[in-house]
Amino acid sequence: MELNKLIRENLRKYSAFETSEQLTDADWVKLHTNENPFPPIPEVLNDIKKAINESVRLYPDPTAFELRKEILNVLLRDKETLTNRNSVFIGNGSDEILDVIFKVFIDPGDEVIVFYPSYSLYKIIATLYNAKINEIQLNEDFSIPDEVYSVKGKLMFINSPNDPNGKSFGNATILKICGNFPGIVIVDETYADFSTQTCLPLLKKVKNLIVYRSFSKGFSLASLRIGYALAAAEIIKEMNRVKLPYNTNYLAQVAALSSIKHSKKIFENNKKILEERERLSEELNKYDGISVLPSDSNFIFIKFEDKSKTLKFVWDLKELKILVRHFSKPGLYNYIRVTVSTEKDNDVFINAFRTIANKYL
Ligand SMILES: Cc1ncc(COP(=O)(O)O)c(C=O)c1O
């Protein structure tokens, strides 16, 4: 058997998504994968524990009926967005939603618009589906260039707030894009729980928009894999037709429902992350030779004036058992992305940074 001849042709040149190191040793300070530093609150953990009983023998609700209801009635109540339960799709993490969107819309050769830099998975999945990729370079300040208003294609992916720089794109820009783009605009709001901005209200104004969000970051449920998308009911209907029958598991649905029930308390806890984001930014902005970009997310993006110093920081931090994210990619060599963590971990980072800065800055 020649496996190489059996697998799909485009897989022969396909580079899969590289997941970051998942170190479980407690002595590592993990500031590289943008996880929430706080565990799920005890109320949510208790609800998950209570749900671990003989009923795991049964298949979960394939429609996640309760969860869709509570997302609209409680979680998004104040967001001035769609209210029809048939406008909500539940996915196995927001990453699955991305895959489902490709399954619905993309035939080989169809054009997909992505931005650079942004979350790399859009381009990777586009390659997997044999789409034609039009990658548009963001402006130097990470804003969207005007050329976007004249591009054609089937799908366009916008990450807001954008990974890796951390800033949201304004709704005026997104609305104008939707008005000009002939295909579907998808806004990935995985980090929006840390931002004051959301484009959810735009769903009432335009029909060619899908907004998706996650329970991974704002709700500390990354491991359970659950996220949701909102769009016109006719789009969600197609997404439901192609998803795997039992795509989200029972415990994840229970955890998400419990998180919604206790969302006030969870958002209150998350305020500490926002305060820490400001503290970290202020501390680091005191150094000459680096600057911290404004962020609406649970991470910050640090720019080094001297590119050659960037990796020295990354390596020295790793020696001190602190992991941060560096992208060895054009235009990004002189940046590091740092997840905002607990006060204690952020102090460890700030102190280590000071020691290294004494050597290099
Ligand atoms: C921009 C962006 N979208 C989606 C995801 C994945 O989210 P989920 O855990 O909901 O699949 C990530 C994960 O880091 C991300 O950075």
The ligand as an SDF file (V2000), in Angstrom:
LIG
                    3D

 16 16  0  0  0  0  0  0  0  0999 V2000
   -8.7790   33.6040   17.4660 C   0  0  0  0  0  0  0  0  0  0  0  0
   -9.1120   32.2760   18.0240 C   0  0  0  0  0  0  0  0  0  0  0  0
  -10.2530   31.6740   17.6280 N   0  0  0  0  0  0  0  0  0  0  0  0
  -10.5840   30.4520   18.1090 C   0  0  0  0  0  0  0  0  0  0  0  0
   -9.7690   29.8040   19.0170 C   0  0  0  0  0  0  0  0  0  0  0  0
  -10.1720   28.4490   19.4890 C   0  0  0  0  0  0  0  0  0  0  0  0
  -11.2540   28.5740   20.3440 O   0  0  0  0  0  0  0  0  0  0  0  0
  -12.0260   27.2970   20.8920 P   0  0  0  0  0  0  0  0  0  0  0  0
  -11.3040   26.8160   22.0890 O   0  0  0  0  0  0  0  0  0  0  0  0
  -13.4050   27.8000   21.2090 O   0  0  0  0  0  0  0  0  0  0  0  0
  -12.0550   26.2780   19.7810 O   0  0  0  0  0  0  0  0  0  0  0  0
   -8.6020   30.3940   19.4590 C   0  0  0  0  0  0  0  0  0  0  0  0
   -7.7550   29.6840   20.4380 C   0  0  0  0  0  0  0  0  0  0  0  0
   -6.7850   30.1100   20.9510 O   0  0  0  0  0  0  0  0  0  0  0  0
   -8.2520   31.6590   18.9430 C   0  0  0  0  0  0  0  0  0  0  0  0
   -7.1160   32.2520   19.3180 O   0  0  0  0  0  0  0  0  0  0  0  0
  1  2  1  0
  2  3  1  0
  2 15  2  0
  3  4  2  0
  4  5  1  0
  5  6  1  0
  5 12  2  0
  6  7  1  0
  7  8  1  0
  8  9  2  0
  8 10  1  0
  8 11  1  0
 12 13  1  0
 12 15  1  0
 13 14  2  0
 15 16  1  0
M  END
$$$$
